[in-house]
Amino acid sequence: MTDLLILRHGPTAWNTEGLIQGRTDIPLSPDGEAVVRKWVLPDHLRDRTWVASPLSRCAGTARLLGLDPTFDPRLVETDWGTWEGRTLTDLRAELGDLMAAWEARGLDFRAPEGESPRDVQDRLRPWLTETATRSHPTGAVAHKGVIRAIYALATGWDMTDKPAHKLLDGCAHRFTLLPDGTPTVAELNIGLEI
């Protein structure tokens, strides 16, 4: 079995403003860089093959952590289509019951011209299988949507309600990959801040 450690990028200005980023390439904010500079990967979690989403907020996080990852486009954030740059609060107010019905679709919730969490899982499955086949501890710097998609695969969570575990930012999450790439939860919310 293969150990997979995954963490979300540091904060951006859009995170602070509550804006949906999706695939919009927003870099870390100066405050976000300061947050990441306080993170420390324990030595026993550092020595692994590292990979990251090619979006600048992940590349910047990896660089500040002293990592030299390869970049894999399959790790990019969920495509939120025409809703990127908007807030969920505004969308809920504007769309009302329609938005509630869409969100109730869980894994099949999709923004206009975007992708669903199930689409993200489908995009990640080949990467998870390849990672498992290499049988080498792996680390990834990615996005909340990617982490939630892997967590849902590991736990059977259908995203129609809150997850059994809150996945905290500023933490790493460990999964064990079975030989076919199926993830299982090993340890969640490993603190990185010193």
C-alpha positions as CSV (number, residue, x, y, z in Angstrom):
1,M,0.0,0.0,0.0
2,T,1.1,3.6,-0.7
3,D,1.1,6.5,1.7
4,L,-0.4,9.7,0.2
5,L,0.0,13.0,2.1
6,I,-2.0,15.9,0.7
7,L,-2.4,19.5,1.7
8,R,-4.2,22.5,0.5
9,H,-2.4,25.6,-0.8
10,G,-2.0,28.6,1.5
11,P,-4.5,31.5,1.5
12,T,-5.1,33.9,-1.4
13,A,-6.9,37.2,-1.6
14,W,-9.9,35.5,-3.1
15,N,-10.0,33.1,-0.1
16,T,-10.1,36.0,2.2
17,E,-12.9,37.6,0.2
18,G,-14.9,34.4,0.0
19,L,-14.7,34.3,-3.8
20,I,-14.9,31.0,-5.7
21,Q,-11.5,30.4,-7.3
22,G,-11.8,27.2,-9.2
23,R,-9.3,27.2,-12.0
24,T,-8.8,30.9,-12.0
25,D,-5.0,31.2,-11.3
26,I,-4.9,33.4,-8.2
27,P,-1.5,33.5,-6.4
28,L,-0.9,33.4,-2.7
29,S,-1.6,36.7,-1.0
30,P,1.2,38.4,1.0
31,D,-0.7,37.3,4.1
32,G,-1.0,33.8,2.7
33,E,2.7,33.6,2.1
34,A,3.2,34.6,5.7
35,V,0.9,31.8,6.8
36,V,2.7,29.2,4.7
37,R,6.1,30.4,6.1
38,K,4.8,29.2,9.5
39,W,4.1,25.7,8.3
40,V,6.6,23.0,8.9
41,L,6.4,19.5,7.4
42,P,7.8,17.0,9.9
43,D,10.9,15.2,8.6
44,H,9.1,11.9,8.5
45,L,6.5,13.4,6.2
46,R,8.9,15.4,4.0
47,D,10.9,12.5,2.5
48,R,8.6,11.5,-0.4
49,T,7.9,12.1,-4.0
50,W,6.1,15.5,-4.3
51,V,3.6,16.6,-6.9
52,A,1.4,19.7,-7.1
53,S,-1.3,21.3,-9.0
54,P,0.2,23.7,-11.6
55,L,-1.9,26.7,-10.4
56,S,0.4,29.3,-8.9
57,R,-1.1,29.2,-5.4
58,C,0.0,25.5,-5.1
59,A,3.4,26.1,-6.8
60,G,4.0,29.0,-4.4
61,T,3.0,26.9,-1.4
62,A,5.3,24.1,-2.4
63,R,8.2,26.6,-3.0
64,L,7.7,28.2,0.5
65,L,7.8,24.7,2.0
66,G,11.1,24.0,0.3
67,L,9.6,21.3,-1.9
68,D,10.5,20.7,-5.6
69,P,7.3,19.0,-7.0
70,T,6.5,17.9,-10.4
71,F,3.2,19.4,-11.6
72,D,0.2,17.4,-12.7
73,P,-2.8,19.1,-14.3
74,R,-5.1,16.4,-12.9
75,L,-4.6,18.0,-9.4
76,V,-6.1,21.4,-10.4
77,E,-9.1,22.7,-8.5
78,T,-12.7,21.9,-9.5
79,D,-13.8,23.9,-12.5
80,W,-16.5,26.3,-11.2
81,G,-17.3,27.6,-14.7
82,T,-19.3,30.8,-14.8
83,W,-19.4,31.0,-11.0
84,E,-15.7,31.7,-10.5
85,G,-15.1,35.0,-8.9
86,R,-18.5,34.9,-7.2
87,T,-19.4,34.1,-3.6
88,L,-21.6,31.1,-2.6
89,T,-23.6,33.6,-0.4
90,D,-24.4,35.8,-3.3
91,L,-25.3,32.8,-5.5
92,R,-27.6,31.3,-2.8
93,A,-29.3,34.7,-2.4
94,E,-29.7,35.1,-6.2
95,L,-30.8,31.6,-7.1
96,G,-32.6,30.6,-3.9
97,D,-34.4,27.2,-4.1
98,L,-32.7,26.4,-7.4
99,M,-29.3,26.7,-5.8
100,A,-30.5,24.5,-2.8
101,A,-31.7,21.9,-5.3
102,W,-28.4,21.9,-7.1
103,E,-26.4,21.7,-3.9
104,A,-28.5,18.7,-2.8
105,R,-27.2,16.8,-5.8
106,G,-23.9,16.2,-3.8
107,L,-21.3,14.5,-6.0
108,D,-23.3,15.5,-9.1
109,F,-23.5,19.2,-8.2
110,R,-22.2,21.3,-11.0
111,A,-21.8,25.0,-11.7
112,P,-22.8,26.1,-15.2
113,E,-20.0,25.3,-17.6
114,G,-18.1,23.7,-14.7
115,E,-17.5,20.2,-13.4
116,S,-19.0,18.1,-10.6
117,P,-17.1,16.5,-7.7
118,R,-17.8,13.2,-9.4
119,D,-16.0,14.6,-12.5
120,V,-13.0,15.5,-10.2
121,Q,-13.0,12.0,-8.8
122,D,-13.0,10.6,-12.4
123,R,-10.0,12.9,-13.2
124,L,-8.1,11.8,-10.1
125,R,-8.7,8.1,-10.3
126,P,-5.9,7.5,-13.0
127,W,-3.5,9.6,-10.9
128,L,-4.3,7.7,-7.7
129,T,-3.8,4.4,-9.6
130,E,-0.5,5.5,-11.0
131,T,0.6,6.8,-7.6
132,A,-0.3,3.4,-6.0
133,T,1.5,1.5,-8.7
134,R,4.8,3.4,-8.0
135,S,4.5,2.2,-4.3
136,H,6.5,5.2,-3.1
137,P,5.3,7.6,-0.4
138,T,3.9,10.6,-2.2
139,G,3.0,14.1,-1.1
140,A,0.7,16.5,-3.0
141,V,-0.1,20.2,-2.8
142,A,-3.5,20.7,-4.2
143,H,-6.9,22.3,-3.6
144,K,-9.9,21.9,-1.3
145,G,-12.0,20.3,-4.0
146,V,-9.4,17.7,-4.8
147,I,-8.9,16.8,-1.1
148,R,-12.7,16.6,-0.6
149,A,-13.0,14.4,-3.7
150,I,-10.3,12.0,-2.4
151,Y,-11.9,12.0,1.0
152,A,-15.3,11.1,-0.5
153,L,-13.7,8.2,-2.4
154,A,-12.1,7.0,0.8
155,T,-15.2,7.2,3.0
156,G,-18.1,6.8,0.6
157,W,-19.4,10.3,1.4
158,D,-21.9,11.4,-1.2
159,M,-21.5,15.1,-0.4
160,T,-25.3,15.5,0.1
161,D,-24.6,16.5,3.8
162,K,-21.7,17.5,5.9
163,P,-18.7,15.1,6.0
164,A,-18.1,12.9,9.0
165,H,-14.8,14.7,9.6
166,K,-14.1,18.4,9.0
167,L,-11.1,18.8,6.8
168,L,-9.1,21.7,8.1
169,D,-7.0,24.1,6.2
170,G,-3.4,24.5,7.3
171,C,-3.2,20.8,7.8
172,A,-2.1,17.7,5.9
173,H,-4.2,14.7,5.3
174,R,-2.9,11.2,5.0
175,F,-4.5,8.5,2.9
176,T,-3.4,4.9,2.2
177,L,-3.8,3.9,-1.4
178,L,-4.7,0.3,-2.1
179,P,-2.9,-1.3,-5.1
180,D,-5.8,-0.3,-7.4
181,G,-5.5,3.3,-6.2
182,T,-8.6,3.2,-3.9
183,P,-7.8,5.6,-1.0
184,T,-8.5,4.9,2.6
185,V,-8.2,7.4,5.4
186,A,-5.0,7.1,7.5
187,E,-4.9,10.4,9.4
188,L,-6.7,13.7,9.0
189,N,-5.9,17.3,10.0
190,I,-2.2,16.9,10.8
191,G,-1.2,20.3,12.0
192,L,1.6,22.1,10.1
193,E,1.9,25.4,12.0
194,I,4.7,25.9,14.4
